[in-house]
Amino acid sequence: MYKNEYNTVLVGVAFSPNLQANVFEALRMSALFNASLVMVHVGEKKDSKEAMLQKIIADFPGSTPEYTVLWKAGHPVEVLLRACEDEKADILILGALKREGLLKYYIGSVARKLTRKCHCDVLLLIKPSVERMPCSYAVVNGLAHEKTEKAIARAFYVLDSLGATRLTIVEEIPEDDVAIKVDDDRGLRKSTIVKERIKMREDSRVKKILMHIPEKLKHTINYDVQHIFGRRGYSIGHFARVKRADLLIMNAPSKLTLLDRLFPHDLEYILSDLPTDVLIVR
């Protein structure tokens, strides 16, 4: 049975210029998911900081969910990882940072490590806002992976909770799968036939996944399937940017190894240049 997947939301609170926007986003998300909220500040508890945070919470225009504020000393990554485990968080919300002087975003070393190590889902917000910016359209990866079924199911749940109405399931197909030299009409026909067979195979796989999505959600959210031949991660990021998606939903890698640091995998392309808000599903 389909159930509420997010019962506890955790957010790292830093007293930066984006404090109000980050807190409002976390309060808003918690209310939409009908979840409790845990706010964690890595640093010393001071009366001035506590008063500032309580003033921001009091100014929140919507209904305030049940929340807890934790003040922890230590290294930000270790503190937030431990807090996610101790509080049994279902999702960690992080604000991404704009790269100075460039029109692109990066998540910084702390957020990157959290993204790799966190046991729960991670939501990266590139433009946290005090005023709600509605999420209406999302893109989710549909590649052949053991976690894809969960990612697609999570996409429907999240979009339904956020009131979104459109979803594109993107099947990224490596160009190596069509390793046919095209230098004449015969080669072109052969390449086209191979691509069509791959599309049919991938569509069949995704249809089996969609059979497990509740019919109510499939009627509420308009969804379609898009095939892309190209480099995994880079292609779907480009697609999300061009289509101006409000949210990109990706699988977390199964296991990171030394090779992941030497040769970027699909998620690394996304993290290096966030095209929009990104939800990473564990």
C-alpha positions as CSV (number, residue, x, y, z in Angstrom):
1,M,0.0,0.0,0.0
2,Y,1.2,3.5,-0.8
3,K,2.1,5.4,2.4
4,N,3.6,8.6,3.6
5,E,7.3,8.1,3.0
6,Y,8.6,11.3,4.8
7,N,7.7,11.4,8.5
8,T,10.7,13.3,9.7
9,V,12.4,16.2,7.8
10,L,15.9,17.4,8.9
11,V,17.5,20.6,7.9
12,G,20.9,22.1,8.7
13,V,20.5,25.7,10.0
14,A,23.4,28.1,9.3
15,F,23.1,31.7,10.3
16,S,23.7,33.0,6.8
17,P,21.9,35.6,4.7
18,N,19.6,32.7,3.5
19,L,18.6,31.7,7.0
20,Q,15.0,32.9,6.7
21,A,14.6,31.3,3.2
22,N,16.1,28.0,4.3
23,V,13.9,27.8,7.5
24,F,10.7,28.8,5.6
25,E,11.4,26.1,2.9
26,A,11.9,23.5,5.6
27,L,8.8,24.5,7.5
28,R,6.8,24.5,4.2
29,M,8.1,21.1,3.1
30,S,7.4,19.6,6.5
31,A,3.8,20.9,6.4
32,L,3.2,19.6,2.9
33,F,4.6,16.2,3.8
34,N,2.7,16.2,7.1
35,A,6.0,15.5,8.8
36,S,7.8,16.7,11.9
37,L,10.9,18.9,11.5
38,V,14.3,18.8,13.1
39,M,16.5,21.9,12.7
40,V,20.2,21.3,13.5
41,H,22.7,24.1,14.0
42,V,26.3,23.1,14.2
43,G,27.8,25.5,16.7
44,E,27.4,27.1,20.1
45,K,23.9,27.9,21.3
46,K,23.5,31.6,22.0
47,D,20.5,33.6,23.2
48,S,20.8,36.0,20.2
49,K,20.8,33.1,17.7
50,E,17.9,31.4,19.4
51,A,15.9,34.6,19.5
52,M,16.6,35.2,15.8
53,L,15.5,31.7,14.9
54,Q,12.3,31.8,17.0
55,K,11.4,35.2,15.4
56,I,11.8,33.7,11.9
57,I,9.6,30.7,12.8
58,A,7.0,33.0,14.4
59,D,6.9,35.0,11.1
60,F,6.2,31.9,9.0
61,P,2.8,32.6,7.3
62,G,1.7,29.0,7.1
63,S,0.8,26.4,9.7
64,T,3.8,25.5,11.7
65,P,4.6,21.8,11.9
66,E,5.9,20.1,15.0
67,Y,9.6,21.0,15.3
68,T,12.7,20.5,17.4
69,V,15.9,22.6,17.4
70,L,19.2,20.9,18.1
71,W,22.4,22.8,18.9
72,K,25.4,20.5,18.3
73,A,29.2,21.1,18.4
74,G,31.5,19.3,16.0
75,H,32.3,18.9,12.3
76,P,29.3,19.8,10.2
77,V,29.3,16.6,8.2
78,E,29.6,14.3,11.1
79,V,27.1,16.2,13.2
80,L,24.5,16.2,10.5
81,L,25.1,12.5,9.6
82,R,24.7,11.5,13.2
83,A,21.6,13.7,13.6
84,C,20.0,12.1,10.6
85,E,20.5,8.6,12.1
86,D,19.6,9.6,15.7
87,E,16.4,11.4,14.6
88,K,15.5,8.7,12.0
89,A,15.3,11.4,9.4
90,D,13.6,10.4,6.1
91,I,14.9,13.4,4.2
92,L,17.7,16.0,4.7
93,I,17.3,19.4,3.1
94,L,20.3,21.4,2.1
95,G,20.7,24.8,0.5
96,A,23.1,24.9,-2.4
97,L,25.4,27.9,-2.9
98,K,25.9,30.0,-6.0
99,R,29.4,30.0,-7.3
100,E,30.8,33.5,-7.0
101,G,31.0,35.3,-10.3
102,L,29.4,32.5,-12.3
103,L,25.8,31.8,-13.3
104,K,25.9,28.2,-11.9
105,Y,25.6,26.6,-8.6
106,Y,27.7,24.2,-6.5
107,I,26.9,22.5,-3.2
108,G,30.3,22.8,-1.5
109,S,32.4,20.2,0.1
110,V,30.2,19.8,3.2
111,A,27.0,19.2,1.2
112,R,28.8,17.0,-1.3
113,K,30.0,14.7,1.5
114,L,26.6,14.6,3.0
115,T,25.1,13.7,-0.3
116,R,27.4,10.7,-0.7
117,K,27.2,9.4,2.9
118,C,23.7,10.2,4.1
119,H,21.4,7.2,4.7
120,C,18.3,9.1,3.9
121,D,17.0,11.1,0.9
122,V,18.7,14.5,0.3
123,L,17.0,17.5,-1.2
124,L,19.3,20.2,-2.7
125,L,17.7,23.6,-3.1
126,I,19.5,26.0,-5.4
127,K,17.2,28.9,-4.8
128,P,15.5,28.7,-1.4
129,S,12.8,31.3,-1.2
130,V,10.9,33.1,1.5
131,E,7.8,33.2,-0.7
132,R,6.7,29.8,-2.0
133,M,7.7,29.0,-5.5
134,P,5.3,26.2,-6.6
135,C,6.7,23.0,-8.0
136,S,4.7,22.0,-11.0
137,Y,7.0,19.9,-13.2
138,A,9.7,17.3,-12.4
139,V,12.0,14.9,-14.1
140,V,13.0,11.5,-12.8
141,N,15.6,9.1,-14.1
142,G,14.2,5.9,-15.5
143,L,17.5,4.1,-16.2
144,A,18.0,0.3,-15.7
145,H,19.1,0.3,-12.0
146,E,18.0,-1.5,-8.9
147,K,16.9,1.7,-7.2
148,T,15.0,3.2,-10.1
149,E,11.6,1.6,-9.1
150,K,11.9,3.3,-5.7
151,A,13.0,6.6,-7.3
152,I,9.9,6.7,-9.7
153,A,7.6,5.7,-6.8
154,R,9.1,8.5,-4.7
155,A,8.7,11.0,-7.5
156,F,4.9,10.4,-7.6
157,Y,4.7,10.6,-3.9
158,V,6.7,13.9,-3.7
159,L,4.9,15.5,-6.6
160,D,1.5,14.6,-5.1
161,S,2.5,16.1,-1.8
162,L,3.9,19.3,-3.4
163,G,0.8,19.7,-5.6
164,A,2.7,19.2,-8.9
165,T,1.0,17.9,-12.0
166,R,3.6,16.9,-14.5
167,L,6.4,14.3,-14.5
168,T,8.8,13.1,-17.2
169,I,10.5,9.7,-16.8
170,V,13.8,10.0,-18.7
171,E,15.5,6.8,-19.9
172,E,19.1,7.6,-20.5
173,I,20.6,5.2,-23.0
174,P,24.4,5.1,-23.5
175,E,25.4,5.8,-27.0
176,D,27.6,2.8,-26.8
177,D,24.5,0.6,-26.9
178,V,24.1,1.7,-30.5
179,A,27.7,1.0,-31.6
180,I,26.9,1.1,-35.3
181,K,28.9,3.1,-37.8
182,V,26.5,5.3,-39.9
183,D,28.1,6.3,-43.2
184,D,25.4,5.3,-45.6
185,D,21.6,4.6,-45.8
186,R,22.1,1.0,-44.8
187,G,24.0,2.0,-41.7
188,L,21.4,4.6,-40.8
189,R,18.5,2.1,-41.2
190,K,20.3,-0.4,-39.0
191,S,21.0,2.2,-36.3
192,T,17.4,3.3,-36.4
193,I,16.2,-0.3,-36.0
194,V,18.5,-0.9,-33.0
195,K,17.4,2.3,-31.3
196,E,13.7,1.4,-31.8
197,R,14.3,-2.0,-30.3
198,I,16.1,-0.5,-27.3
199,K,13.2,2.0,-26.8
200,M,10.7,-0.8,-26.8
201,R,12.8,-2.8,-24.3
202,E,13.1,0.2,-22.0
203,D,9.4,1.2,-22.3
204,S,8.5,-2.4,-21.3
205,R,10.7,-2.2,-18.2
206,V,9.3,1.2,-17.2
207,K,5.7,0.1,-17.7
208,K,6.2,-2.8,-15.3
209,I,7.4,-0.3,-12.7
210,L,4.4,2.0,-13.3
211,M,2.1,-1.0,-12.7
212,H,3.0,-0.6,-9.0
213,I,2.1,3.1,-8.8
214,P,-1.4,3.7,-7.4
215,E,-4.0,4.5,-10.1
216,K,-5.1,7.6,-8.1
217,L,-1.6,9.2,-8.5
218,K,-1.3,8.2,-12.1
219,H,-4.5,10.1,-12.8
220,T,-3.5,13.1,-10.8
221,I,-0.1,13.5,-12.3
222,N,0.4,13.7,-16.0
223,Y,3.4,11.6,-16.9
224,D,5.3,10.7,-20.0
225,V,8.5,8.8,-21.0
226,Q,11.4,10.4,-22.8
227,H,14.3,8.5,-24.4
228,I,17.7,10.1,-24.5
229,F,20.8,8.7,-26.1
230,G,23.9,10.2,-24.4
231,R,26.1,10.3,-21.4
232,R,24.2,9.4,-18.2
233,G,23.9,12.2,-15.7
234,Y,25.0,14.9,-18.2
235,S,22.1,14.2,-20.5
236,I,19.3,14.2,-17.9
237,G,20.7,17.3,-16.3
238,H,20.7,19.1,-19.7
239,F,17.2,17.9,-20.3
240,A,15.9,19.2,-16.9
241,R,17.6,22.5,-17.6
242,V,16.2,22.9,-21.1
243,K,12.7,21.9,-20.0
244,R,12.9,24.2,-17.0
245,A,11.9,21.5,-14.6
246,D,11.3,22.6,-11.0
247,L,12.8,19.4,-9.6
248,L,15.2,16.6,-10.8
249,I,14.9,13.3,-9.0
250,M,17.9,10.9,-9.2
251,N,19.0,7.6,-7.7
252,A,21.8,7.6,-5.2
253,P,24.8,5.5,-6.3
254,S,24.7,2.0,-4.9
255,K,28.3,2.2,-3.6
256,L,31.0,4.7,-4.0
257,T,34.5,3.5,-4.7
258,L,37.9,5.0,-5.6
259,L,36.9,4.8,-9.3
260,D,34.0,7.2,-8.6
261,R,36.6,9.8,-7.7
262,L,38.7,9.2,-10.7
263,F,35.8,8.7,-13.2
264,P,32.6,10.7,-12.5
265,H,29.4,8.7,-12.5
266,D,26.0,10.0,-13.5
267,L,25.3,11.8,-10.2
268,E,28.6,13.5,-10.2
269,Y,27.7,15.4,-13.4
270,I,24.5,16.6,-11.6
271,L,26.3,17.7,-8.5
272,S,29.0,19.6,-10.4
273,D,26.4,21.9,-12.0
274,L,23.0,21.7,-10.5
275,P,20.4,22.3,-13.2
276,T,17.5,22.9,-10.7
277,D,16.5,21.6,-7.3
278,V,17.7,18.0,-7.0
279,L,16.2,15.2,-4.9
280,I,18.5,12.2,-4.4
281,V,16.7,9.0,-3.4
282,R,18.4,6.4,-1.3
